[in-house]
Amino acid sequence: MSQIDESKVSRWDQHGREHVVRVQRTGVQRTIKCDTCGWQKGAQFLPWLKAEEHLAESHQATVDPAGTQPSR
């Protein structure tokens, strides 16, 4: 079974613009990098939570694309 080396966290701001932070894994270390502003940070624990915090604080991007699906 292969390991996932990269994932991403996407959120939209109030103007409908998508912002993406990528989480890249090298061994146990993870690096998070924002596609919008170039911000990056090493994060060994909870990198996806730190990515969400960056999007909310720096870009006011809080709308989760997975949560926008209409319920049936």
NORDARA-V313266 format. One record per pair of residues at least 24 apart in sequence whose C-alpha atoms are under 10 Angstrom apart, sorted by the first residue. I is the first residue (numbers start at 1). J is the second residue. Records with the same first field share a line. If there is no record, write none. Layout:
I: J, J
This chain:
3: 27
5: 30
6: 30, 31, 32
7: 32, 48
8: 32, 33, 34, 48, 51
9: 34, 47, 48, 49, 51, 52, 55, 64, 65
10: 51, 52, 55, 61, 62, 63, 64, 65, 66
11: 51, 52, 55, 56, 59, 60, 61, 62, 63, 64, 65, 66
12: 55, 56, 59, 60, 61, 62, 63, 64, 65
13: 55, 56, 59, 60, 61, 62, 63, 64
14: 59, 60, 61, 62, 63
15: 60, 61
16: 61, 63
17: 59, 61
18: 59, 61, 63, 64, 65
19: 55, 56, 59, 60, 61, 62
20: 51, 52, 55, 61
21: 47, 48, 50, 51, 52, 54, 55
22: 47, 48, 51
23: 47, 48, 50, 51
